[in-house]
Amino acid sequence: MGLFFVLSGFILAYTYLNEDGQVDRRKFWLNRFARIYPVYLLSLLVVLPVSWQQLAGSGSVKLGLVVGLVQAWFPRFALFWNGPAWSLSAEAFFYAVFPFILPYLVRLKRPILGIFGCMAISAVMVASCWVALPEIRGLSAIDDSASIVIDILRFNPLARLPEFLMGVCFAIRFAKGPLNLSPIVPAALALGLILAGAHLIPRFVFAAVLAPLFGLLIVCLASRGQFLLSLPLMVKGGEISYAVYLLHAPIAHYLNVFWKGSAYLVVPFYLFVTILVSWATFELIEEPCRKLIRRLS
């Protein structure tokens, strides 16, 4: 998820970057709402038929938190209804503060200081928890749900804000000119991902460890991978990626309930259906709703 937050900050900053960092707030917030909410709401509705009993007994407060995009502020409810959707709750907060923060970050003469500042904030949060909560020191990378504090570090928008701001700072630095990146950057990223994949890095320290590497990876791709990213297949993949992210869990849930075929075919069928449904969602719902909301405004 750290990559998603860093990438989001990078793309937004690069898109809206100007000399003074001023953003038309109303237009920006409307564009963000039109971009995320229609498919977000669809992902919740898709789950209803197979989760109705669970949702009906959960209470109106929890339902309201999810519909209102604020579930990430309440860590115990963050994964309720459609688990992956919690990150959109964090993104909604990032969108709310972005127009206010960008002008200050643009004024930094050395954006790298902003990156180090975000790294320091993440490190302080993790170190504080490490010192104050001895019970988390023995947790493995997988079993990290024993403390509410760990859930706060994983889900709370304020705790994930440094990752988003790192992406913003990387975009500001990238806009100032090319970076001479050492070949050690992809090697360091690969090592970090291997450690994370081997469950040697607890998930609650990902922001402090991997987010800066994700930022460098994005800069590398933006600097040297433009041809690859401009290929029609890559462009279409980027267009449907949001729907893929929000709908992959509901589709998996349906397959888990109704799939009666061979176990060997379930994965390719799942991938095919997810891509097909996501493409249809983008063409028939996401884009038309976005255009309609902007036109009505």
C-alpha positions in Angstrom: 0.0 0.0 0.0 3.0 2.3 0.6 3.7 2.3 -3.2 0.1 3.3 -3.9 0.3 6.3 -1.5 3.7 7.5 -2.7 2.6 7.1 -6.4 -0.6 9.0 -5.6 1.3 11.9 -4.1 3.8 12.0 -7.0 1.1 12.0 -9.7 -1.1 14.6 -8.0 1.9 17.0 -7.4 3.2 16.5 -10.9 -0.2 17.2 -12.4 -1.0 20.3 -10.4 2.5 21.7 -10.0 2.9 25.3 -10.9 5.2 28.1 -9.8 3.5 29.0 -6.5 1.7 25.6 -5.9 -1.7 27.2 -5.7 -4.6 24.8 -6.5 -8.2 25.7 -7.3 -9.6 23.8 -4.3 -13.2 23.5 -5.4 -12.3 22.2 -8.9 -9.6 19.9 -7.4 -11.9 18.4 -4.8 -14.7 17.9 -7.4 -12.4 16.2 -9.8 -11.1 13.9 -7.1 -14.7 13.0 -6.0 -15.7 12.3 -9.6 -12.6 10.2 -10.0 -12.9 7.9 -6.9 -16.4 7.8 -5.5 -18.6 6.3 -8.3 -16.5 3.1 -8.5 -16.0 3.1 -4.7 -19.7 3.1 -4.2 -20.1 0.4 -6.9 -17.6 -1.8 -5.1 -19.7 -1.6 -2.0 -22.9 -2.4 -3.8 -21.3 -5.4 -5.5 -20.6 -7.0 -2.2 -24.2 -6.6 -0.9 -25.8 -9.8 -2.3 -23.3 -12.1 -0.7 -22.7 -10.2 2.5 -26.1 -8.9 3.3 -26.6 -10.8 6.5 -23.3 -9.7 7.9 -23.8 -6.1 6.9 -27.4 -6.0 8.2 -26.3 -7.0 11.7 -23.3 -4.6 11.8 -25.1 -1.4 12.8 -25.7 1.8 10.9 -22.6 3.5 12.4 -20.2 1.2 10.7 -22.1 1.3 7.5 -22.1 5.1 7.6 -18.3 5.2 8.2 -17.6 3.2 5.1 -20.1 5.1 2.9 -18.7 8.3 4.2 -15.1 7.3 3.4 -13.9 7.8 7.0 -13.5 4.1 8.1 -9.6 4.4 8.2 -9.9 6.8 11.2 -11.4 3.9 13.2 -8.8 1.1 12.8 -11.0 -1.7 14.0 -13.5 -0.9 11.3 -11.0 -0.2 8.5 -11.4 -3.5 6.7 -15.2 -3.7 7.1 -17.4 -4.3 4.0 -14.8 -4.1 1.3 -11.4 -4.5 2.8 -9.2 -2.8 0.2 -11.4 0.3 0.2 -9.9 1.5 3.5 -7.0 3.1 1.5 -9.6 5.3 -0.3 -10.5 6.6 3.1 -6.9 7.7 3.7 -6.7 9.1 0.1 -9.8 11.2 0.8 -7.9 12.8 3.7 -4.8 13.4 1.5 -7.0 15.1 -1.1 -8.5 17.3 1.6 -5.1 18.6 2.7 -3.2 18.6 -0.6 -4.2 22.1 -1.8 -3.1 23.5 1.6 0.2 21.7 1.8 1.4 21.9 -1.8 2.3 25.7 -1.7 4.5 25.2 1.3 6.3 22.2 -0.2 6.9 24.0 -3.5 8.7 26.8 -1.6 11.3 24.4 -0.4 14.6 25.2 -2.0 15.7 21.6 -1.6 12.7 19.2 -1.9 15.0 16.4 -0.7 14.7 18.0 2.8 11.0 17.4 2.6 11.6 13.7 1.7 14.0 13.3 4.7 11.5 15.1 6.9 8.8 12.6 6.0 11.2 9.7 6.5 12.1 11.1 9.9 8.4 11.5 10.9 7.7 7.8 9.9 10.8 6.7 11.8 9.9 8.6 14.9 6.4 7.1 14.9 7.7 3.6 14.6 10.5 4.1 17.1 8.1 5.6 19.6 5.8 2.6 19.4 8.8 0.3 19.6 9.9 1.9 22.9 6.5 2.5 24.4 5.1 -0.9 23.6 7.4 -3.7 24.5 4.8 -6.3 23.5 5.2 -5.5 19.8 8.9 -6.2 19.7 8.4 -9.9 19.5 5.8 -9.8 16.8 6.6 -11.4 13.5 6.0 -9.6 10.2 2.7 -11.5 9.8 1.3 -11.5 13.3 1.2 -7.7 13.8 -2.4 -7.3 14.8 -2.0 -7.7 18.6 -2.1 -4.0 19.4 -4.5 -1.2 18.4 -1.5 1.0 18.0 -0.2 -1.2 15.2 -3.6 -0.9 13.5 -3.4 2.8 13.8 0.1 2.9 12.1 -1.3 0.7 9.4 -4.6 2.4 8.7 -4.9 5.9 10.2 -4.6 8.6 7.5 -2.3 10.8 9.6 0.1 7.9 10.1 0.2 7.2 6.3 0.4 10.9 5.3 4.2 11.0 5.3 4.2 8.4 2.4 1.9 10.6 0.4 4.0 13.7 1.1 7.1 11.8 0.1 5.5 11.3 -3.3 4.7 15.0 -3.5 8.3 16.0 -2.7 9.7 13.5 -5.2 7.5 15.0 -7.9 8.7 18.6 -7.0 12.3 17.4 -7.1 11.7 15.6 -10.4 10.2 18.7 -12.0 13.4 20.7 -11.2 15.5 18.5 -13.4 16.8 14.9 -13.8 18.3 13.0 -10.9 21.5 11.1 -11.3 20.5 7.9 -9.6 23.0 5.2 -8.8 22.4 1.6 -9.9 22.2 0.8 -6.2 18.7 2.2 -6.1 16.9 -0.7 -7.8 19.2 -3.1 -5.9 18.1 -1.5 -2.6 14.5 -1.6 -3.6 14.8 -5.3 -4.6 16.4 -6.1 -1.3 13.7 -4.3 0.6 10.9 -6.1 -1.3 12.6 -9.5 -0.7 12.8 -8.8 3.0 9.2 -7.8 3.1 8.2 -10.8 1.0 10.1 -13.1 3.3 8.2 -11.5 6.3 11.4 -10.2 7.8 10.0 -6.6 7.9 6.9 -6.1 10.0 4.2 -4.4 8.1 4.0 -1.5 10.5 7.5 -0.3 9.6 7.0 -0.4 5.8 6.5 3.4 5.6 9.9 4.1 7.1 11.7 1.4 5.2 10.2 1.1 1.8 8.4 4.4 1.0 11.7 6.2 0.0 12.7 3.3 -2.2 9.2 3.4 -3.8 9.7 7.1 -4.5 13.1 6.5 -6.2 11.6 3.7 -8.3 8.8 6.0 -9.5 11.4 8.7 -10.4 13.4 6.0 -12.3 10.4 5.0 -14.3 9.3 8.6 -15.0 12.9 9.4 -16.1 13.8 6.3 -18.2 10.6 4.3 -18.7 8.4 6.8 -20.6 8.4 4.7 -23.8 7.3 1.6 -21.8 4.6 3.5 -19.9 3.2 5.1 -23.1 2.5 1.7 -24.8 -1.3 1.3 -25.4 -1.5 -1.8 -23.2 0.2 0.0 -20.3 -2.1 3.0 -20.8 -5.2 0.8 -20.7 -3.8 -1.0 -17.7 -3.4 2.3 -15.9 -7.0 3.3 -16.8 -8.6 0.1 -15.4 -6.2 -0.2 -12.4 -8.4 1.6 -10.0 -11.4 -0.6 -10.8 -9.2 -3.7 -10.5 -8.0 -2.6 -7.1 -11.5 -2.0 -5.7 -13.3 -4.9 -7.4 -10.7 -7.8 -7.1 -11.8 -8.6 -3.5 -15.5 -8.7 -4.2 -14.9 -10.9 -7.3 -12.8 -13.2 -5.2 -15.5 -13.4 -2.6 -18.1 -14.4 -5.3 -15.8 -17.1 -6.7 -15.2 -18.4 -3.2 -19.0 -18.8 -2.7 -20.0 -20.1 -6.2 -16.9 -21.6 -7.9 -17.5 -25.3 -8.5 -14.9 -25.9 -11.2 -11.3 -27.2 -11.2 -8.9 -25.7 -8.6 -6.4 -25.4 -11.4 -8.6 -23.1 -13.4 -9.8 -20.8 -10.7 -6.8 -18.4 -10.8 -6.8 -17.8 -14.5 -10.6 -17.5 -14.5 -10.3 -15.0 -11.6 -7.8 -12.9 -13.4 -9.8 -13.0 -16.7 -13.0 -12.0 -14.9 -11.4 -9.3 -12.8 -9.8 -7.6 -15.9 -13.0 -7.9 -17.9 -15.2 -6.5 -15.2 -12.7 -3.7 -14.5 -12.5 -2.8 -18.1 -16.3 -2.7 -18.4 -16.5 -0.7 -15.2 -14.1 1.9 -16.5 -15.9 2.2 -19.9 -19.5 2.1 -18.7 -19.4 3.6 -15.2 -16.2 5.3 -14.2 -15.6 7.5 -17.2 -19.3 8.4 -17.9 -19.9 9.2 -14.2 -16.8 11.4 -14.0 -17.8 13.4 -17.1 -21.4 13.7 -15.8 -20.3 15.0 -12.4 -18.0 17.5 -13.9 -20.7 18.7 -16.4 -23.3 19.1 -13.6 -20.9 21.2 -11.6 
